[in-house]
Amino acid sequence: MARTLSGRDLEILKILAPEVADPLCPGSGHDFQSILPPVSNHFATSDADFLGRIERLSEEDIRYLAGLILDGTESIGCMRAEHVVLLADEIARRISMEAADSIIALYAEGTPCEERTDKE
């Protein structure tokens, strides 16, 4: 889903990817429209690096992101599958297994990124 990142979204992006000086997607040259896909695809250098970035978030920020994912505001469709699993594991640990299962189900039901016309 295309959206403009809010101030809070940009704060979370800075926590996850402090190296971001400008919220422009290197692939498209447009502003990022989601928080997690850029971290997964452009900034995390490994699965362990992605997990370390997610672990830096407060419980409040994790809840906020989970809520955005579950209401369809935050796209996870273009994330690497292994990063979605790591995110879901962290959500299960810190919020609930139900929220984590719902996020995995949303990812599994989604259109693969390669087939989308509005890539993140």
C-alpha positions as CSV (number, residue, x, y, z in Angstrom):
1,M,0.0,0.0,0.0
2,A,1.4,3.4,-1.0
3,R,1.6,5.9,1.8
4,T,3.5,8.8,3.2
5,L,5.5,7.9,6.2
6,S,4.5,9.8,9.3
7,G,6.9,11.5,11.8
8,R,6.6,8.4,14.0
9,D,7.3,6.1,11.1
10,L,10.4,8.1,10.2
11,E,11.6,7.9,13.9
12,I,11.2,4.1,13.8
13,L,13.0,4.0,10.4
14,K,15.9,5.9,12.0
15,I,16.1,3.4,14.9
16,L,16.1,0.5,12.5
17,A,18.4,2.1,10.0
18,P,20.3,5.0,11.6
19,E,22.4,5.2,8.4
20,V,19.4,6.6,6.5
21,A,20.2,10.2,5.8
22,D,17.4,10.6,3.3
23,P,14.2,8.5,3.1
24,L,14.5,7.9,-0.6
25,C,14.4,4.3,-1.9
26,P,17.7,3.6,-3.7
27,G,15.9,1.5,-6.3
28,S,13.2,3.9,-7.3
29,G,14.4,7.4,-6.2
30,H,11.1,7.9,-4.5
31,D,10.3,8.3,-0.8
32,F,10.0,5.1,1.1
33,Q,6.4,4.1,1.4
34,S,6.9,1.5,4.2
35,I,9.3,1.0,7.1
36,L,10.2,-2.6,7.1
37,P,10.8,-3.5,3.4
38,P,13.6,-0.9,3.1
39,V,15.3,-2.2,6.2
40,S,15.0,-5.8,4.9
41,N,16.0,-5.1,1.4
42,H,18.5,-2.2,1.5
43,F,20.0,-1.8,5.0
44,A,20.2,-5.2,6.8
45,T,23.3,-7.0,5.8
46,S,22.3,-10.4,7.1
47,D,19.5,-12.2,9.0
48,A,21.4,-11.5,12.2
49,D,21.7,-7.8,11.4
50,F,18.0,-7.6,10.6
51,L,17.1,-9.2,13.9
52,G,19.5,-6.9,15.8
53,R,17.8,-3.9,14.2
54,I,14.3,-5.2,15.2
55,E,15.5,-5.9,18.8
56,R,16.4,-2.2,19.2
57,L,12.8,-1.3,19.0
58,S,10.8,-0.6,22.2
59,E,7.8,-2.8,22.9
60,E,5.6,0.2,22.0
61,D,7.2,0.5,18.6
62,I,6.9,-3.2,18.0
63,R,3.2,-3.0,18.9
64,Y,2.8,0.0,16.6
65,L,4.4,-1.8,13.7
66,A,2.4,-5.0,14.3
67,G,-0.8,-2.9,14.3
68,L,0.2,-1.2,11.0
69,I,0.9,-4.6,9.4
70,L,-2.3,-6.1,10.6
71,D,-4.5,-3.2,9.4
72,G,-2.8,-3.2,6.0
73,T,-1.0,0.1,6.4
74,E,2.5,-1.3,6.6
75,S,3.5,-3.5,3.7
76,I,5.6,-6.6,4.3
77,G,5.0,-8.3,0.9
78,C,8.4,-7.3,-0.5
79,M,10.4,-8.3,2.6
80,R,12.7,-11.3,2.5
81,A,10.7,-14.3,3.8
82,E,13.3,-15.1,6.5
83,H,13.0,-11.5,7.8
84,V,9.3,-11.8,8.1
85,V,9.8,-15.0,10.2
86,L,12.4,-13.2,12.4
87,L,10.0,-10.3,12.8
88,A,7.1,-12.6,13.6
89,D,9.3,-14.4,16.2
90,E,10.0,-11.1,17.9
91,I,6.4,-10.2,17.9
92,A,5.5,-13.6,19.3
93,R,8.0,-13.1,22.1
94,R,7.1,-9.5,22.9
95,I,3.5,-9.2,22.1
96,S,1.6,-12.4,21.3
97,M,1.7,-15.6,19.3
98,E,-1.7,-14.7,17.8
99,A,-0.4,-11.4,16.3
100,A,2.7,-13.2,15.0
101,D,0.6,-16.0,13.4
102,S,-1.6,-13.4,11.8
103,I,1.4,-11.6,10.3
104,I,2.8,-14.8,8.9
105,A,-0.7,-15.6,7.4
106,L,-0.9,-12.1,5.8
107,Y,2.6,-12.6,4.3
108,A,1.7,-16.1,3.0
109,E,-1.6,-14.8,1.4
110,G,0.0,-11.8,-0.2
111,T,1.0,-11.3,-3.8
112,P,4.7,-11.9,-4.4
113,C,6.6,-8.7,-4.8
114,E,7.8,-9.6,-8.3
115,E,4.1,-9.6,-9.4
116,R,3.3,-6.2,-7.9
117,T,3.1,-3.0,-9.8
118,D,3.5,-0.8,-6.6
119,K,6.8,-2.2,-5.2
120,E,8.0,-0.8,-1.9
